[in-house]
Amino acid sequence: METVLSGIRPTGNLHLGNYYGAVRSFVKMQYEYNCFFFIADWHSLTTHPTPENIQNSARTILAEYLACGLDPEKATIYIQSDVPETIELYLYLNMNTYLGELGRVTTFKEKARQQPDNVNAGLFTYPTLMAADILQHRATKVPVGKDQEQNMEMARKCARRFNNIYKTEFFPEPQNFYFAQEAVKVPGLDGTGKMGKSDGNCIYLCDEPKVIRKKVMKAVTDNGPQTPNSQKPEVIQNLFNFMKIVSSEETFNYFDEKWNDCTLRYGDMKKQIAEDVVAVIQPIQERIKEFASNQQLLDQIARRGAEKARESAAATVKEVRKIIGFRVY
């Protein structure tokens, strides 16, 4: 069975875009692959060097992913900092990675512009830490977005270079794993693009019903249909796309007909979307609260995940030490 690895940033809560995008795909993948999902708390230090409570943040993210369907009996779910073997492999990979190629990584340049007073070495070597995350489990597939493609190429370069230097075929070259067919793009409430934290157009899984209703009622619209069966402007098409995701087909068709005969009232449509979002989120919220209220269970799941991840990573590091020529403990 192929091994898949994906990292989860412990910053902020999950929103509908995350749920319909990556998370539901992760849930499906755990039944088809040998999956490792980790909460990337070390990675978060590159941009948030003084987190307020990193352990609680990790537990919150863990509770949300478990509530969405990740199963610790099917996949290995762990917190990055619970696996110290990652750092040893990170060291070895850094020794064979060059300043010039790290400096050309687009995400480093972007982050350096965004935080000019905190251009740290961890940010610079982010790609090799990501490579260590992947290669320690000898993962063959990694779910990525466009912004991570260059980092994935660096991970493949790290694997190739190690194999070439030490004349071995130990590390497989991990491939980008796209699940566009399963993932759904959720439009933002501002009428453009997709739902995302940085754009402030999200509905979070932890939002209370009154907050959800307020957010949906503020969704961008126009003056309404003026001509029967006319083409919908982008902002309105986005609203219908949103409805197609959270509402029933019957409900969608009802409001689509209202558009076509020019009797659509956006207020009614938004109220319907809000109630349908509440209905989608409510059972997830109940499971989030259930997991979040049981800190002992979360710690137990994280500990068990760390044990499985460390077993995998330790076996890799043991072989790497042997290949390089260091003493094996």
Protein Blocks (a to p, Z undefined) as FASTA:
>chain_A
ZZddddddfedjadfklmmmmmmmmmmmmmmbccdddddfklmmmmmmbcfblmlmmmmm
mmmmmmnopafklpccddfklmmklmmmmmmmmmmccfklmmmpmklmmmmmmmmmlccf
klmmmmmmmmmmmmmnopabdcddfklmmmmmmmmmmmmmmmmmnopakbacdddddfkk
mpccdddfkopajddfklopaccfklcfklmmmmmmmpccdebpfbghiacdfklmmmmm
mmmmmmcfklmmmmmmmmmnopacfklmmmmmmmmmmmmmmmmmmmmmmmmmmmmlmmmm
mmmmmmmmmmmmmmmmmmmmmmnopacZZ
